[in-house]
Amino acid sequence: MLFARRETAALFMVLLYMPCDKATLSKNDKKKHSNKDSKIQPALENVVKRGLVTTAVKATDVVREHQSYCDIEREMKQFQGETLAYVTPWNNHGYDIAKMFSRKFTYVSPVWLQIRKASGRYTIQGKHDIDRNWISDVSQGKNVNIVPRVLFDGWKVNDFHVLFSSEDEQQNLIETFLDVIEENGFHGIVLEVWSQLGGHRQSELIHFIGHLGEAFQSKSKKLILVLPPPLVRGNIDSGMITREQLEMLAPSVDAFSLMTYDFSEPGRPGANSPLDWVRACVEALVPDSASVNRRKILVGLNFYGNDYALGSGGPIIGNQYIEILSKHKPKLQWDSATSEHVLKYKSRNDEHVVFYPTLRSIQERLNLAQELGTGISIWEIGQGLDYFYDLF
């Protein structure tokens, strides 16, 4: 999304014909995908004991094993950091995953709600998606927090100006958030607003989030803030979020959902989330490994991939990836520079390059999070393969 370049064609040809050492369902893509093979076959051993967490992964192994999670470890948490799992209505297999593996998650965030302003009033849209029975199934008797994502939807520049210019407006909005939380028994919210302002009016937004966090803390509610990555390709400062801003936000926020994915795009195809870039993003925001703010960062982990063709490309999710593996039987190759697998296949006259998470690429990122002392945020669990959760 961020990295259009003139050299697209040349780079892509290099990518196609290099030894395959070196692909995101957009967070805004609301196209529903049905999974025809919805029946999951449990396994007696986890993916590590079955020898599946390897750089030498085979397409046939993925196709055969991807639905076979270890049932006897389904409620055992392997990754010791905090884990946030997003669930979207348009990939509804995630609802089942959240119920099945709920004990592995610290937070579950259904992508249900939007905050809008109409006729001078703040209203929460999307409440028709709220499923109280599902909430009970996921959270009852378990140590998991239901924190729906709230998006500032359809807001114009003047709407933010009015909000930031009036303490009364800010209090009205805060009360709107708290009302929907109390009405539905939520534990808090995940707030997505920072990127919408494009790096502008950040001091005013920090001021508002300070008020919001104080109000949430007084009610023992969780506030998680979505943040863009601080670095772009080449580890250049993105200008969107800085260490100093995170330090100002941290006292008001329980966790930061850091979007360390979407590194590449059709204009410049490549890895979804190079491991060294993920490390650099975390260290840019919290360089001190002993800082309590490190534990507040939830490193973004994509469970979608990208299928690139020359000059084009788009996101793919788990069932589409399995279809590619089943039909084309490609060879998966490990790129040690980015710690991701890549495959190539030909469709009609088009050469394709596909980047999609594997057990090994996920394990590498969990290991990094453990080393850095961060948590994980998964976008999103309806897009992944069922055996991924053995690792969490």
C-alpha positions as CSV (number, residue, x, y, z in Angstrom):
1,M,0.0,0.0,0.0
2,L,2.8,2.3,0.9
3,F,5.5,1.6,-1.6
4,A,4.6,2.3,-5.2
5,R,7.8,2.4,-7.3
6,R,8.7,3.0,-11.0
7,E,10.9,-0.1,-11.1
8,T,7.9,-2.5,-10.5
9,A,8.3,-4.5,-13.7
10,A,12.0,-4.9,-13.4
11,L,11.8,-5.9,-9.8
12,F,9.0,-8.4,-10.4
13,M,11.0,-10.1,-13.2
14,V,13.9,-10.4,-10.8
15,L,11.6,-11.9,-8.3
16,L,10.2,-14.4,-10.8
17,Y,13.5,-15.7,-12.0
18,M,15.7,-15.5,-9.0
19,P,16.0,-18.7,-7.0
20,C,12.8,-18.4,-5.0
21,D,14.2,-16.9,-1.8
22,K,11.7,-14.4,-1.3
23,A,3.4,-12.1,-0.5
24,T,-2.2,-9.2,2.6
25,L,-5.8,-9.7,2.9
26,S,-6.6,-6.1,3.1
27,K,-8.1,-5.1,6.3
28,N,-10.8,-3.3,4.3
29,D,-11.7,-6.3,2.0
30,K,-15.1,-7.3,3.2
31,K,-15.7,-10.0,0.5
32,K,-16.9,-13.2,2.2
33,H,-15.2,-16.5,1.6
34,S,-16.8,-19.8,2.4
35,N,-14.7,-22.7,3.5
36,K,-16.1,-25.9,1.9
37,D,-13.9,-28.1,4.0
38,S,-15.2,-26.8,7.3
39,K,-14.8,-30.2,9.1
40,I,-11.6,-30.2,11.1
41,Q,-9.7,-33.4,11.7
42,P,-7.9,-33.3,15.1
43,A,-4.5,-34.9,15.5
44,L,-3.0,-36.8,18.5
45,E,0.3,-34.8,18.3
46,N,1.0,-31.1,17.7
47,V,2.7,-29.8,14.6
48,V,6.1,-29.6,16.2
49,K,6.1,-33.3,17.1
50,R,4.7,-34.1,13.7
51,G,7.8,-32.5,12.1
52,L,5.8,-29.9,10.2
53,V,7.5,-26.7,11.5
54,T,10.3,-26.8,9.0
55,T,11.8,-24.7,6.2
56,A,11.6,-27.7,3.9
57,V,7.8,-27.7,3.9
58,K,6.0,-29.5,1.0
59,A,2.8,-28.5,-0.6
60,T,1.4,-32.0,-0.2
61,D,2.0,-31.9,3.5
62,V,0.2,-28.5,3.9
63,V,-2.8,-29.8,2.0
64,R,-3.0,-33.0,3.9
65,E,-2.3,-31.6,7.4
66,H,-3.6,-28.0,7.5
67,Q,-6.9,-28.9,9.3
68,S,-5.4,-31.2,11.8
69,Y,-4.8,-29.4,15.1
70,C,-3.8,-31.2,18.3
71,D,-7.0,-31.6,20.2
72,I,-5.5,-32.6,23.5
73,E,-3.5,-29.3,23.5
74,R,-6.3,-27.1,22.3
75,E,-6.7,-25.4,25.6
76,M,-3.0,-25.2,26.4
77,K,-1.3,-21.8,25.8
78,Q,2.2,-22.3,24.3
79,F,3.1,-18.6,23.6
80,Q,3.5,-16.9,26.9
81,G,3.0,-13.3,25.7
82,E,-0.4,-11.6,25.4
83,T,-2.2,-12.6,22.2
84,L,-4.9,-10.5,20.5
85,A,-7.1,-12.3,17.9
86,Y,-9.2,-10.3,15.4
87,V,-12.4,-11.9,14.1
88,T,-14.3,-10.5,11.1
89,P,-17.8,-11.2,9.9
90,W,-16.7,-11.7,6.3
91,N,-14.4,-14.6,7.3
92,N,-16.8,-16.3,9.7
93,H,-14.7,-19.4,10.3
94,G,-12.9,-17.1,12.8
95,Y,-15.9,-17.3,15.0
96,D,-15.4,-21.1,15.4
97,I,-11.7,-20.7,15.9
98,A,-12.2,-18.2,18.7
99,K,-14.5,-20.6,20.5
100,M,-12.2,-23.6,19.9
101,F,-8.9,-22.0,20.9
102,S,-10.2,-19.2,23.3
103,R,-7.8,-20.2,26.1
104,K,-4.8,-19.4,23.8
105,F,-6.0,-15.8,23.4
106,T,-5.7,-12.9,25.9
107,Y,-8.0,-10.7,23.8
108,V,-10.6,-11.5,21.1
109,S,-11.6,-8.5,19.0
110,P,-14.6,-9.0,16.7
111,V,-14.6,-6.4,14.0
112,W,-18.2,-5.2,14.5
113,L,-18.5,-1.5,15.4
114,Q,-18.1,1.9,13.9
115,I,-18.4,5.3,15.6
116,R,-20.3,7.9,13.5
117,K,-21.5,11.4,14.0
118,A,-24.9,12.4,12.7
119,S,-27.1,15.4,13.5
120,G,-24.6,16.4,16.2
121,R,-24.8,13.1,18.0
122,Y,-22.3,10.2,18.3
123,T,-23.7,6.8,17.5
124,I,-22.3,3.3,17.4
125,Q,-23.1,1.4,14.2
126,G,-22.8,-2.3,13.6
127,K,-24.5,-3.5,16.8
128,H,-26.6,-5.9,14.7
129,D,-23.5,-8.0,14.4
130,I,-23.1,-8.5,18.2
131,D,-23.7,-12.1,19.1
132,R,-24.1,-12.5,22.8
133,N,-24.3,-16.3,22.7
134,W,-21.0,-16.4,20.9
135,I,-19.5,-13.9,23.4
136,S,-20.6,-16.3,26.2
137,D,-19.1,-19.3,24.4
138,V,-15.8,-17.6,24.0
139,S,-15.4,-15.9,27.4
140,Q,-17.4,-17.7,30.0
141,G,-15.2,-19.3,32.6
142,K,-12.1,-18.3,30.7
143,N,-9.5,-15.6,31.1
144,V,-10.2,-13.9,27.7
145,N,-11.2,-10.3,27.2
146,I,-13.8,-9.4,24.5
147,V,-12.7,-6.1,23.0
148,P,-14.5,-5.3,19.8
149,R,-12.7,-3.1,17.3
150,V,-14.2,0.4,16.9
151,L,-13.5,2.3,13.6
152,F,-14.0,6.0,13.1
153,D,-16.2,5.6,10.0
154,G,-17.0,8.3,7.6
155,W,-15.4,11.0,9.7
156,K,-14.4,14.3,7.9
157,V,-11.7,16.7,8.8
158,N,-14.2,19.0,10.4
159,D,-15.6,16.2,12.6
160,F,-12.2,15.7,14.2
161,H,-11.8,19.5,14.5
162,V,-15.1,19.8,16.4
163,L,-14.1,16.8,18.7
164,F,-10.6,18.2,19.5
165,S,-11.9,21.7,20.1
166,S,-14.3,20.8,22.8
167,E,-13.9,19.0,26.1
168,D,-17.7,18.5,26.2
169,E,-17.6,16.8,22.8
170,Q,-14.8,14.5,23.9
171,Q,-16.7,13.6,27.1
172,N,-19.8,12.8,25.0
173,L,-17.8,10.5,22.8
174,I,-16.2,8.8,25.8
175,E,-19.6,8.2,27.3
176,T,-20.8,6.7,24.0
177,F,-18.0,4.2,24.1
178,L,-18.6,3.3,27.7
179,D,-22.3,2.9,27.2
180,V,-21.9,0.3,24.4
181,I,-19.3,-1.5,26.5
182,E,-21.6,-1.7,29.6
183,E,-24.7,-2.6,27.6
184,N,-23.0,-5.6,26.0
185,G,-20.6,-6.8,28.7
186,F,-17.5,-6.1,26.7
187,H,-14.2,-5.8,28.6
188,G,-13.1,-2.8,26.5
189,I,-12.4,-1.9,22.9
190,V,-9.7,-1.8,20.3
191,L,-9.6,1.7,18.9
192,E,-8.6,2.3,15.2
193,V,-8.2,6.0,14.5
194,W,-4.5,6.9,14.5
195,S,-3.8,6.2,10.8
196,Q,-7.0,8.0,9.7
197,L,-5.5,11.3,10.5
198,G,-2.5,10.6,8.3
199,G,0.1,11.9,10.8
200,H,-1.8,15.1,11.4
201,R,-3.2,16.6,14.7
202,Q,-1.3,14.0,16.7
203,S,-0.9,16.1,19.8
204,E,-4.7,16.7,19.9
205,L,-5.4,13.0,19.4
206,I,-2.9,12.1,22.2
207,H,-4.8,14.5,24.5
208,F,-8.2,12.9,23.6
209,I,-6.8,9.3,24.1
210,G,-5.5,10.5,27.5
211,H,-9.0,11.4,28.6
212,L,-10.4,8.2,27.1
213,G,-7.8,6.0,28.9
214,E,-8.4,7.7,32.2
215,A,-12.2,7.1,31.9
216,F,-11.6,3.5,30.9
217,Q,-9.2,2.9,33.8
218,S,-11.8,4.3,36.2
219,K,-14.3,1.6,35.0
220,S,-11.6,-1.2,34.8
221,K,-12.0,-1.4,31.0
222,K,-9.3,-2.2,28.5
223,L,-8.2,0.2,25.8
224,I,-6.1,-1.1,22.9
225,L,-4.9,1.3,20.3
226,V,-4.1,0.3,16.7
227,L,-0.8,1.8,15.4
228,P,0.8,1.9,12.0
229,P,4.4,0.7,11.7
230,P,7.0,3.4,12.5
231,L,9.3,2.4,9.6
232,V,8.8,1.8,5.9
233,R,10.9,-0.1,3.4
234,G,14.6,0.5,4.0
235,N,13.8,1.2,7.7
236,I,13.0,4.8,6.9
237,D,10.9,6.7,9.4
238,S,7.2,6.6,8.2
239,G,6.3,9.8,10.0
240,M,3.2,8.2,11.4
241,I,4.2,7.3,14.9
242,T,7.3,8.0,17.0
243,R,8.9,6.7,20.1
244,E,8.1,10.0,21.9
245,Q,4.4,9.7,20.9
246,L,4.2,6.1,22.1
247,E,5.7,7.1,25.4
248,M,3.0,9.8,25.8
249,L,0.2,7.4,24.9
250,A,1.4,4.4,27.0
251,P,0.1,5.5,30.4
252,S,-3.5,5.7,28.9
253,V,-3.4,2.5,26.9
254,D,-3.3,-1.2,27.9
255,A,-1.8,-2.4,24.7
256,F,-0.8,-1.3,21.2
257,S,-1.8,-3.4,18.2
258,L,1.1,-2.7,15.9
259,M,0.4,-3.3,12.2
260,T,3.7,-5.0,11.2
261,Y,2.4,-6.4,7.9
262,D,1.6,-5.0,4.5
263,F,5.3,-4.4,3.9
264,S,4.9,-5.1,0.2
265,E,2.2,-4.4,-2.4
266,P,1.5,-5.2,-6.1
267,G,3.6,-2.1,-7.1
268,R,6.5,-3.6,-5.3
269,P,5.9,-7.3,-4.6
270,G,7.6,-9.2,-1.9
271,A,7.4,-10.5,1.7
272,N,4.4,-9.6,3.8
273,S,6.4,-8.9,7.0
274,P,10.2,-9.3,6.8
275,L,11.5,-10.5,10.2
276,D,14.3,-7.9,10.5
277,W,11.8,-5.1,9.7
278,V,9.5,-6.3,12.5
279,R,12.4,-6.2,14.9
280,A,13.4,-2.7,13.8
281,C,9.8,-1.4,14.2
282,V,9.6,-2.6,17.8
283,E,13.0,-1.3,18.7
284,A,12.3,2.1,17.0
285,L,9.3,2.5,19.3
286,V,10.7,1.0,22.5
287,P,14.5,0.7,22.3
288,D,14.9,-0.2,25.9
289,S,14.2,-3.9,26.2
290,A,13.6,-3.6,30.0
291,S,10.8,-0.9,29.5
292,V,7.3,-1.8,30.6
293,N,6.1,-0.4,27.2
294,R,7.7,-3.4,25.4
295,R,5.0,-5.6,27.0
296,K,2.3,-3.3,25.7
297,I,3.3,-3.9,22.1
298,L,1.3,-6.6,20.3
299,V,3.4,-7.3,17.1
300,G,1.1,-7.7,14.1
301,L,1.0,-11.2,12.6
302,N,-0.8,-11.6,9.2
303,F,-2.8,-14.8,8.6
304,Y,-3.4,-13.8,5.0
305,G,-1.0,-13.7,2.0
306,N,-0.5,-12.2,-1.4
307,D,-0.7,-13.7,-4.9
308,Y,1.3,-11.4,-7.3
309,A,1.3,-11.5,-11.0
310,L,3.2,-9.0,-13.2
311,G,1.8,-5.5,-12.5
312,S,-1.0,-6.8,-10.4
313,G,-1.8,-9.0,-7.4
314,G,-4.1,-9.2,-4.4
315,P,-4.7,-10.8,-1.1
316,I,-5.5,-14.4,-0.5
317,I,-6.7,-16.3,2.6
318,G,-6.2,-19.9,3.7
319,N,-8.8,-21.7,1.5
320,Q,-7.5,-19.9,-1.6
321,Y,-3.9,-20.9,-0.7
322,I,-4.9,-24.5,-0.3
323,E,-6.6,-24.4,-3.7
324,I,-3.3,-23.1,-5.3
325,L,-1.3,-25.8,-3.6
326,S,-3.8,-28.6,-4.6
327,K,-4.1,-27.5,-8.2
328,H,-0.5,-26.4,-9.1
329,K,1.6,-28.5,-6.6
330,P,4.3,-25.8,-6.4
331,K,7.6,-26.0,-4.6
332,L,7.8,-23.9,-1.5
333,Q,11.2,-22.2,-0.9
334,W,12.4,-20.5,2.2
335,D,13.8,-17.0,2.1
336,S,16.2,-16.7,4.9
337,A,16.5,-12.9,4.4
338,T,12.8,-12.4,5.4
339,S,12.0,-15.6,7.2
340,E,9.0,-16.3,4.9
341,H,8.2,-19.1,2.4
342,V,7.5,-18.3,-1.2
343,L,6.1,-20.3,-4.1
344,K,5.7,-19.8,-7.9
345,Y,3.1,-21.1,-10.3
346,K,1.8,-20.4,-13.8
347,S,-1.8,-19.7,-14.6
348,R,-2.6,-19.4,-18.3
349,N,0.2,-17.0,-19.5
350,D,0.8,-15.4,-16.1
351,E,3.6,-16.2,-13.7
352,H,2.5,-15.9,-10.1
353,V,4.5,-15.4,-6.9
354,V,2.7,-16.2,-3.7
355,F,3.7,-15.3,-0.1
356,Y,1.5,-16.9,2.6
357,P,2.4,-17.7,6.2
358,T,3.6,-21.2,7.1
359,L,4.2,-22.9,10.4
360,R,7.9,-22.1,10.3
361,S,7.4,-18.4,9.4
362,I,4.9,-18.0,12.3
363,Q,7.2,-19.8,14.7
364,E,10.0,-17.4,13.8
365,R,7.8,-14.5,14.6
366,L,6.6,-16.0,17.9
367,N,10.3,-16.6,18.8
368,L,11.1,-12.9,18.0
369,A,8.2,-11.7,20.1
370,Q,9.4,-13.8,23.0
371,E,12.9,-12.5,22.6
372,L,11.7,-8.8,22.4
373,G,9.2,-9.2,25.3
374,T,6.2,-8.3,23.2
375,G,2.8,-9.9,22.6
376,I,1.1,-10.8,19.3
377,S,-1.9,-9.5,17.4
378,I,-3.3,-11.7,14.7
379,W,-5.1,-10.2,11.6
380,E,-7.2,-12.3,11.5
381,I,-8.1,-15.8,12.7
382,G,-10.7,-16.5,10.0
383,Q,-8.0,-16.3,7.3
384,G,-5.5,-18.8,8.7
385,L,-5.1,-22.5,8.6
386,D,-6.4,-24.5,11.6
387,Y,-3.1,-26.2,12.5
388,F,-1.5,-22.7,13.0
389,Y,-3.0,-22.6,16.5
390,D,-0.9,-25.5,17.8
391,L,1.9,-22.9,18.0
392,F,0.0,-20.5,20.3
